[in-house]
């Protein structure tokens, strides 16, 4: 690690101790020759160094946008909703409040619809699928989690359901060992429907809710429209992983309530 980056990371560590931060989110190159006391999360797949010669306004704007997106992922990965983090960039150190309005999405906000542990597990799985794909290929899918009887009523099976007849313990999304089968079946057409406790009822499911009234930004595909529509008529949370990459979107009540960038990746 260069001396400048070493000094920046050390300064971030000292600042984190002063403000009792949860973690340091480092946008510096990850190297093994320095260890700090504060838990460190490394952001990979972006290159903030390329902006070093830009104006201060441009740098501050860039840092603000990057930390908002990184903290949203951090909240999911670390399963936290409050506290402070310190971000270390090649040209700045920022303090950020996890509870900021720019990051108002919280798993616990939807406990009346879905068990928070189940929703957290689905989001973790969605992030892993978005980052890694399947066998080197990008995969797009959606997970609809909520009132399973209503979800069945507002959908139909498009292909043979691979989860039919299997015990709950192999269909429980809260058990990480079950994620491999989910990644495999994510390649099927259709979506996953999951009960509010995290038990997968089916994959390869087609949604029947009318999407004509869905008011989404232009450019989003049929999977996003169908997910928005189903969450408007059923008490459910919809998580869409885009095959084209870039963003995971979370839908509740027919609206997008969170957008999680996947072109950056956090390593705990």
C-alpha positions in Angstrom: 0.0 0.0 0.0 1.3 3.5 -0.8 2.3 5.7 2.0 -0.6 8.1 1.2 -3.2 5.3 1.3 -1.7 4.0 4.5 -2.0 7.4 6.1 -5.6 7.8 4.8 -6.6 4.4 6.2 -4.9 5.1 9.5 -6.6 8.5 9.8 -10.0 6.9 9.0 -9.4 4.3 11.7 -8.6 7.1 14.3 -11.7 9.0 13.2 -13.8 5.9 13.4 -12.6 5.3 17.0 -13.4 8.9 17.9 -17.0 8.8 16.6 -17.5 5.1 17.7 -18.2 4.1 14.1 -19.4 0.6 13.2 -16.8 0.2 10.4 -14.5 1.9 7.9 -15.7 1.5 4.3 -12.5 1.7 2.3 -12.5 2.8 -1.4 -8.7 2.4 -1.3 -6.9 -0.6 -3.0 -7.1 -3.6 -0.8 -3.7 -4.8 0.4 -2.7 -7.1 3.2 0.2 -5.1 4.7 -1.9 -2.9 7.0 -4.5 -3.9 9.6 -6.5 -1.4 11.5 -8.5 -1.9 14.7 -11.9 -0.8 13.3 -13.8 -3.5 11.2 -13.0 -2.7 7.6 -15.2 -3.2 4.5 -13.5 -3.0 1.2 -15.3 -1.7 -1.9 -14.2 -3.3 -5.1 -15.0 -3.0 -8.8 -14.8 0.9 -8.9 -11.9 3.2 -9.5 -12.2 6.5 -7.6 -8.6 7.3 -8.3 -9.5 8.3 -11.9 -11.3 11.4 -10.6 -8.4 12.8 -8.5 -7.8 15.7 -10.9 -11.4 16.8 -11.0 -12.8 19.8 -9.2 -13.6 19.6 -5.4 -17.3 19.9 -6.2 -17.1 16.9 -8.5 -15.1 14.9 -6.0 -17.6 15.6 -3.2 -20.5 14.8 -5.4 -18.9 11.5 -6.5 -18.0 10.5 -2.9 -21.5 11.3 -1.7 -23.1 9.1 -4.3 -20.7 6.3 -3.8 -21.0 6.2 -0.1 -24.8 6.2 -0.3 -24.8 3.1 -2.5 -22.1 1.4 -0.4 -23.8 2.0 2.9 -27.1 0.5 1.6 -25.2 -2.7 0.7 -23.4 -2.5 4.1 -26.7 -2.3 5.9 -27.8 -5.5 4.2 -24.6 -7.4 4.6 -24.0 -6.4 8.2 -27.7 -6.4 9.0 -27.6 -3.1 10.8 -30.0 -0.1 10.7 -28.3 2.5 12.8 -24.9 3.9 13.6 -22.1 5.7 11.9 -19.5 4.6 9.3 -16.3 6.3 8.1 -15.5 6.2 4.4 -11.9 6.4 3.1 -11.4 7.6 -0.5 -8.1 8.4 -2.2 -8.7 12.1 -1.7 -11.2 12.4 1.2 -12.5 10.9 4.4 -16.2 11.1 5.1 -18.5 10.3 8.1 -21.8 8.9 7.2 -25.0 8.2 9.3 -26.4 4.8 8.4 -29.9 6.2 9.3 -29.6 9.0 6.7 -32.8 9.7 4.7 -30.7 8.9 1.6 -30.6 5.3 2.9 -34.0 5.1 4.5 -34.6 1.5 3.4 -34.7 -0.9 6.3 -35.6 -4.6 6.4 -37.4 -4.1 9.7 -39.8 -1.6 8.1 -41.6 -4.5 6.4 -41.8 -6.9 9.4 -45.6 -6.7 9.1 -45.3 -8.3 5.7 -42.3 -10.6 5.9 -40.1 -12.0 8.7 -37.1 -9.7 8.8 -34.6 -12.6 8.9 -36.3 -14.1 5.8 -36.2 -10.8 3.9 -32.6 -10.2 4.9 -31.7 -13.7 3.6 -33.4 -13.1 0.3 -31.6 -9.8 -0.2 -28.2 -11.4 0.6 -29.0 -14.1 -1.9 -30.0 -11.6 -4.5 -26.8 -9.7 -4.0 -24.7 -12.8 -4.4 -26.6 -13.8 -7.5 -26.3 -10.3 -9.0 -22.5 -10.2 -8.3 -21.6 -13.8 -9.3 -24.3 -14.9 -11.7 -24.4 -18.6 -12.4 -21.5 -20.5 -14.1 -20.1 -17.3 -15.4 -23.4 -15.9 -16.9 -25.6 -13.1 -15.6 -28.9 -14.3 -14.3 -32.1 -12.3 -13.9 -34.9 -13.4 -11.6 -37.4 -12.1 -9.0 -38.3 -13.2 -5.5 -41.8 -12.5 -4.2 -42.1 -12.9 -0.5 -45.3 -12.6 1.5 -48.8 -14.0 1.8 -48.3 -17.4 0.1 -52.0 -18.2 -0.4 -52.5 -14.9 -2.2 -49.3 -15.2 -4.2 -50.5 -18.6 -5.4 -53.9 -17.1 -6.3 -52.3 -14.3 -8.3 -49.8 -16.5 -10.2 -49.5 -19.8 -12.1 -46.9 -22.4 -12.8 -45.0 -22.0 -16.1 -42.8 -25.0 -15.7 -42.6 -28.1 -13.5 -42.1 -26.8 -9.9 -38.7 -28.2 -8.8 -39.7 -27.5 -5.1 -42.9 -29.5 -5.2 -43.0 -32.3 -2.5 -39.7 -31.3 -0.9 -39.5 -30.8 2.9 -39.3 -27.3 4.4 -35.7 -27.7 5.5 -34.5 -27.8 1.9 -36.8 -25.0 0.8 -35.8 -22.5 3.6 -34.1 -19.5 2.2 -32.7 -18.6 5.6 -30.4 -21.7 5.4 -27.5 -20.7 3.2 -26.8 -24.2 2.1 -30.0 -24.1 0.1 -28.9 -21.1 -2.0 -27.1 -23.3 -4.6 -30.4 -24.8 -5.7 -31.9 -21.3 -5.8 -29.2 -20.1 -8.1 -29.6 -23.1 -10.3 -33.4 -22.7 -10.6 -33.0 -18.9 -11.1 -32.2 -19.7 -14.6 -35.7 -20.9 -15.2 -38.3 -18.5 -16.7 -40.6 -17.0 -14.1 -40.1 -16.0 -10.5 -39.8 -17.5 -7.0 -42.7 -17.2 -4.6 -41.7 -17.5 -0.9 -43.9 -17.5 2.2 -43.4 -14.8 4.8 -41.2 -17.1 6.9 -38.8 -17.7 4.1 -40.0 -21.1 2.8 -39.9 -21.3 -1.0 -43.1 -22.5 -2.4 -42.2 -22.5 -6.1 -39.9 -21.3 -8.8 -40.8 -20.9 -12.5 -43.9 -19.1 -11.5 -45.7 -16.5 -13.7 -47.4 -13.5 -12.2 -51.0 -12.7 -13.2 -51.5 -9.3 -11.6 -52.4 -6.6 -14.1 -49.2 -4.5 -14.7 -50.8 -1.9 -17.0 -51.2 0.6 -14.1 -47.6 0.1 -12.8 -46.0 3.5 -12.8 -42.3 2.7 -13.2 -39.4 4.5 -14.9 -38.9 3.8 -18.5 -36.5 1.1 -19.5 -37.6 -1.4 -16.9 -38.7 -4.8 -18.3 -41.6 -7.1 -17.8 -40.2 -8.7 -14.7 -40.1 -5.4 -12.9 -43.6 -4.5 -14.1 -45.0 -7.8 -13.0 -43.3 -7.6 -9.6 -44.6 -4.0 -9.0 -48.1 -5.2 -10.0 -48.2 -8.2 -7.7 -47.0 -6.2 -4.7 -49.8 -3.8 -5.3 -52.5 -6.5 -4.9 -50.8 -8.8 -2.4 -49.1 -8.1 0.9 -45.6 -9.0 -0.3 -42.1 -7.7 -0.9 -40.7 -8.2 -4.4 -36.9 -8.3 -5.1 -35.9 -8.1 -8.8 -32.4 -9.1 -9.9 -31.8 -7.6 -13.4 -30.1 -9.8 -15.9 -28.5 -6.8 -17.5 -26.8 -6.0 -14.2 -26.5 -2.7 -12.4 -29.4 -2.6 -9.9 -31.4 -4.8 -7.6 -34.9 -3.2 -7.0 -37.1 -3.8 -4.1 -40.9 -3.3 -4.5 -43.6 -2.9 -2.0 -47.2 -1.6 -2.6 -46.5 -1.3 -6.3 -43.6 1.0 -5.9 -39.8 0.7 -5.9 -38.7 1.4 -2.3 -35.0 0.6 -2.8 -32.4 0.4 -5.5 -29.2 -1.5 -4.7 -26.3 -1.0 -7.1 -24.4 -4.1 -8.0 -21.7 -2.6 -10.1 -19.8 -2.1 -6.8 -19.1 -5.0 -4.4 -18.4 -4.9 -0.7 -16.0 -7.4 0.9 -16.3 -7.8 4.6 
